[in-house]
Amino acid sequence: MLQARYLLVGSSHAALEALAAIRMHDAEGSVLLATRDAAPPYSPTVLPYVVSGKSDAERVRLRGARYFEEQKVALRCGSALASLDTAARVARFADGEQVEYERLLLATGASPAIPPIAGLKQVPYHVLRTLEDALRLRAALGSARKAVVLGAGLVGMHAAENLVNAGAETTVVEMQPQVLPGYFDAQAASLIAQAFGQRGARMLCGQAVISAAPRGQGFALKLTGGERVEGELLLVATGVRPAIDYLAGSGVAAERGILVDRRMRTSVANVWAAGDVAQAASFYRDAPVVNGILPNAVEQGRVAGMDMAADPGARDFRGAVPINTYHFFGRQALSVGVDAIEGGETHVQCDEAAGRYRKIVLKDDRLSGIFSIDAPFDPGIMVELVLRRVDLGPVKQAFLDEPRQSARRLMSQLWR
């Protein structure tokens, strides 16, 4: 049986940030980092660019072997966590290995959520969550004349753009009445959908797939509206769910994800969780949320690592604030925070002809959310304005007119 003072399960941003935080305070404690991925650590956010060919699969590593050697970390790839005995502090892996730990971080990320569509298992389809998925999808692009994407979230929309650019006749099917429902309101989403439509993509929103069946060398889908959609390449991008199957019998409390407090501690002593798998405090409401985005994973990993190492500088997680940057057809869409809040005020500027859009949500002269299409701002600065509850009253009109420049001036003063 292997032994480690710190066992980190997962290898993306949360686990790597926790590792860095641990090593800042504890340079010698033994660390074992185990990941179900066969590949060394990489960021899932880069996968659409591997599919498009903009990023080389061999150059997307977050850390190389030398880094782990320098940090005195044992790295085990292709090792999926199977179960936990938290009383004995033993983690069991699918390859039969067991690790006795003192302190454990669960940063196992998320897995594709496959909808219960009749006949789907009989139809070959792609998902996009791992580097292997990205390489398989990239290989399939060249030969696909007709493609269907289920789901119009970020993964689905990135993939649809790649398919359009590869010359495939592309259809996107989304259950919600708009694209990117978790990121933009209907007005902004319509501008993005129009850009796809102008390039030949069919955007079928407010539709769900009832059944799937093989048809020739491809497949046929039946939709709730009665239409049949056929194709040769099918991508299922209907969301993800935290990877927590290994929790059975562990005593670690979970709802949608693993429940954690503001130090990322779970309900079981000496076990922490961070990243896409964690259900953590929200900045906007009392109920904890799963907010699977890179900036939250980084902050949660840092908080967890500092707490695991008993770093006196450890601090609470400030709460999840949604933040996303989305590029499509050479254009940019940004979203930070919430697009509506009780008792708030909303300011919208929209130039449909130019495809530009900006929405600012304030409450008590404090920023709650800001969203744009081709109207750039600095997302990181805006998140800080939200988290710090900066009073924008004295500069409110200037902020509404020029949010990027106003925010930069404000933060240059606050960061001094």
Backbone hydrogen bonds, N-H to C=O, Kabsch-Sander energy under -0.5 kcal/mol:
donor,donor_aa,acceptor,acceptor_aa,energy
2,L,98,Q,-2.2
4,A,100,E,-2.3
5,R,30,S,-0.5
6,Y,30,S,-2.5
7,L,103,R,-2.7
8,L,6,Y,-0.6
8,L,32,L,-2.8
9,V,7,L,-0.6
9,V,105,L,-2.7
10,G,8,L,-0.7
10,G,34,A,-3.1
16,L,12,S,-2.4
17,E,13,H,-2.3
18,A,14,A,-2.1
19,L,15,A,-2.4
20,A,16,L,-2.1
21,A,17,E,-2.2
22,I,18,A,-2.6
23,R,19,L,-2.5
24,M,20,A,-1.3
25,H,21,A,-0.8
25,H,22,I,-1.1
26,D,22,I,-3.5
31,V,72,K,-0.7
32,L,6,Y,-2.4
33,L,74,A,-3.1
34,A,8,L,-2.6
34,A,32,L,-0.6
35,T,76,R,-2.6
43,S,60,V,-0.7
46,V,43,S,-1.6
47,L,44,P,-1.4
49,Y,46,V,-1.0
50,V,46,V,-1.3
50,V,47,L,-0.5
51,V,47,L,-2.3
52,S,48,P,-1.9
53,G,49,Y,-0.9
54,K,49,Y,-1.0
55,S,49,Y,-2.3
59,R,56,D,-2.5
60,V,57,A,-0.7
62,L,41,P,-2.6
63,R,41,P,-0.8
68,F,64,G,-1.3
69,E,65,A,-2.0
70,E,66,R,-2.7
71,Q,67,Y,-2.1
72,K,69,E,-1.2
73,V,68,F,-2.8
74,A,31,V,-2.5
75,L,73,V,-0.6
76,R,33,L,-2.7
77,C,75,L,-0.5
78,G,37,D,-3.0
79,S,35,T,-3.4
80,A,78,G,-0.6
82,A,92,R,-3.0
83,S,92,R,-2.0
84,L,246,Y,-0.6
85,D,90,V,-2.9
86,T,84,L,-0.6
89,R,85,D,-1.0
90,V,85,D,-2.3
91,A,99,V,-2.8
92,R,83,S,-2.7
93,F,97,E,-2.8
94,A,80,A,-3.2
96,G,93,F,-2.2
99,V,91,A,-2.5
100,E,2,L,-3.2
101,Y,89,R,-2.2
101,Y,99,V,-0.6
102,E,4,A,-1.1
102,E,5,R,-0.6
103,R,5,R,-1.9
104,L,270,N,-2.3
105,L,7,L,-2.8
106,L,272,W,-2.7
107,A,9,V,-2.7
107,A,105,L,-0.8
111,S,241,R,-2.8
113,A,239,G,-2.9
114,I,112,P,-0.8
117,I,115,P,-2.1
118,A,210,I,-1.1
120,L,117,I,-2.0
122,Q,119,G,-1.4
123,V,120,L,-1.8
126,H,234,L,-3.1
134,A,130,T,-2.1
135,L,131,L,-2.3
136,R,132,E,-2.3
137,L,133,D,-2.5
138,R,134,A,-2.5
139,A,135,L,-2.1
140,A,136,R,-1.4
141,L,137,L,-1.1
141,L,138,R,-0.6
142,G,138,R,-0.7
143,S,140,A,-0.6
144,A,140,A,-0.8
144,A,141,L,-0.9
145,R,143,S,-0.6
147,A,169,E,-2.9
148,V,233,L,-2.6
149,V,171,T,-2.9
150,L,148,V,-0.5
150,L,235,L,-3.0
151,G,149,V,-0.7
151,G,173,V,-3.2
153,G,237,A,-0.6
157,M,153,G,-2.6
158,H,154,L,-2.5
159,A,155,V,-2.4
160,A,156,G,-2.5
161,E,157,M,-2.1
162,N,158,H,-2.0
163,L,159,A,-2.4
164,V,160,A,-2.5
165,N,161,E,-2.7
166,A,162,N,-1.5
167,G,164,V,-1.6
168,A,163,L,-2.4
169,E,145,R,-3.4
170,T,168,A,-0.8
171,T,147,A,-2.1
172,V,202,R,-3.1
173,V,149,V,-2.9
174,E,172,V,-0.5
174,E,204,L,-2.5
180,L,152,A,-3.1
183,Y,180,L,-1.8
184,F,180,L,-2.0
189,A,185,D,-2.6
190,S,186,A,-2.0
191,L,187,Q,-1.1
192,I,188,A,-1.6
193,A,189,A,-2.8
194,Q,190,S,-2.2
195,A,191,L,-1.5
196,F,192,I,-1.5
197,G,193,A,-2.6
198,Q,194,Q,-2.6
199,R,195,A,-0.5
199,R,196,F,-0.9
200,G,197,G,-1.7
201,A,196,F,-2.1
202,R,170,T,-2.7
203,M,201,A,-0.5
204,L,172,V,-3.3
204,L,202,R,-0.7
205,C,203,M,-0.9
206,G,174,E,-1.2
206,G,176,Q,-2.4
207,Q,174,E,-2.1
210,I,208,A,-0.5
210,I,222,K,-3.4
211,S,222,K,-1.2
212,A,118,A,-2.9
213,A,220,A,-1.9
215,R,218,G,-1.8
218,G,215,R,-2.5
219,F,231,G,-2.2
220,A,213,A,-2.6
221,L,229,V,-2.9
222,K,211,S,-2.4
223,L,221,L,-0.5
223,L,227,E,-2.8
224,T,208,A,-2.3
226,G,223,L,-2.1
229,V,221,L,-2.6
231,G,219,F,-1.8
232,E,146,K,-3.3
233,L,146,K,-1.4
235,L,148,V,-2.5
236,V,126,H,-3.0
236,V,234,L,-0.5
237,A,150,L,-2.9
237,A,235,L,-0.8
241,R,111,S,-2.6
243,A,109,G,-2.6
244,I,242,P,-1.2
247,L,244,I,-1.9
248,A,245,D,-0.9
250,S,247,L,-2.9
253,A,251,G,-0.5
255,E,257,G,-2.5
258,I,277,V,-2.9
259,L,253,A,-1.7
259,L,257,G,-0.5
260,V,279,Q,-1.7
261,D,265,R,-1.7
264,M,261,D,-1.9
266,T,271,V,-2.6
271,V,268,V,-1.3
272,W,104,L,-3.1
273,A,264,M,-2.1
274,A,106,L,-1.9
277,V,274,A,-0.6
278,A,275,G,-1.9
279,Q,258,I,-3.2
280,A,278,A,-0.8
280,A,289,V,-2.2
282,S,285,R,-0.6
283,F,320,A,-2.0
289,V,280,A,-3.4
291,N,289,V,-0.7
293,I,291,N,-2.1
297,A,293,I,-2.1
298,V,294,L,-2.5
299,E,295,P,-2.3
300,Q,296,N,-3.1
301,G,297,A,-2.5
302,R,298,V,-2.2
303,V,299,E,-2.6
304,A,300,Q,-2.7
305,G,301,G,-2.8
306,M,302,R,-2.4
307,D,303,V,-2.1
308,M,304,A,-2.9
309,A,305,G,-1.9
310,A,307,D,-1.2
311,D,306,M,-2.9
314,A,311,D,-2.1
317,F,262,R,-3.2
320,A,281,A,-2.2
324,N,335,S,-2.6
326,Y,333,A,-3.2
328,F,331,R,-1.9
331,R,328,F,-2.1
333,A,326,Y,-3.3
334,L,372,S,-2.4
335,S,324,N,-2.3
336,V,370,I,-2.0
337,G,322,P,-3.2
338,V,368,S,-1.8
344,G,341,I,-2.3
345,E,362,L,-3.0
347,H,360,I,-2.5
349,Q,358,R,-2.8
351,D,356,R,-2.7
352,E,350,C,-0.6
355,G,351,D,-1.4
356,R,351,D,-1.8
357,Y,373,I,-1.9
358,R,349,Q,-2.6
359,K,371,F,-2.7
360,I,347,H,-2.6
361,V,369,G,-3.2
362,L,345,E,-2.6
362,L,360,I,-0.5
363,K,366,R,-2.5
366,R,363,K,-1.3
367,L,390,V,-0.5
368,S,361,V,-3.2
369,G,361,V,-1.7
370,I,336,V,-2.4
371,F,359,K,-2.5
372,S,334,L,-2.4
373,I,357,Y,-2.5
374,D,332,Q,-2.9
382,M,378,D,-2.2
383,V,379,P,-2.4
384,E,380,G,-1.6
385,L,381,I,-2.1
386,V,382,M,-2.1
387,L,383,V,-3.0
388,R,384,E,-2.5
389,R,386,V,-1.2
390,V,385,L,-1.9
392,L,365,D,-3.2
392,L,390,V,-0.7
395,V,392,L,-1.3
396,K,393,G,-1.3
399,F,395,V,-2.7
400,L,396,K,-2.5
401,D,397,Q,-2.1
402,E,398,A,-2.9
406,S,402,E,-2.4
407,A,403,P,-2.5
408,R,404,R,-2.1
409,R,405,Q,-2.2
410,L,406,S,-2.3
411,M,407,A,-2.6
412,S,408,R,-2.0
413,Q,409,R,-1.1
413,Q,410,L,-0.6
414,L,410,L,-2.1
415,W,411,M,-2.5
416,R,413,Q,-0.8
